[in-house]
């Protein structure tokens, strides 16, 4: 039976046989463990991956360029054996825009060509499998203007707010003689952003003591009102 199959395979066109060998080789290579090493490549020779899903605004690209100008090339780009970028598209683009295309940089290179599926997976994982910011630490150790200068946006600071606090909820409140009172406001998008920033700053000033209120946004708003009143009365 094996001999019959072999004879049939030999009768196939050479192009078919070459393709079959290539598929077998590719499958065998895919089973080899990946080992990465550092090599040098010219920036201009690095190619964008055609399925790179990452986007960047003009402002964000300017921040990348500023970082490279201030600290030079630090985090290495990862590429496939054919010089296709797997991680580091924006850094590569920024350096090309800065006129550094002819320079050689160190890159991470695998011991074998990643399969199409492996490359596509790494494109996602290298950008998605990361941690998150601790906004309490950020606000305690950096000024807001510094963080905005480093690339943060007002939208990023909005994440500092507790989502449970800013979601509209149906709350059963005590009668009018109770110490708590619920207030609802309608704001424009710009006004809402300003309020969120003000709440963040108020929270960063310290703990709320003896307010009788467990709602952090309510406490922050009360602190802002007290500060405003003390300044303008």
ABEGO torsion letter per residue (X at the ends): XAAAAAAAAAABBAAAAAAAAAAAAAAAAAABBBBBBBBBBBAAABBBBAABABBBBAAAAAAAAAAAAAAEBABBBBBBAAGBBABGAAAAAAAAAAGAAABBBBBBBBABBBBAAAAAAAAAAAAABBBBBBAAAAAAABBAAAAAAAGBBAAAAAAABBAAAABBBBBBBBBAABABBBBBBBBBAAAAAAAAAAAAAAAAAEBBBGAGBABAAAAAAAAAAAAAAAAAX
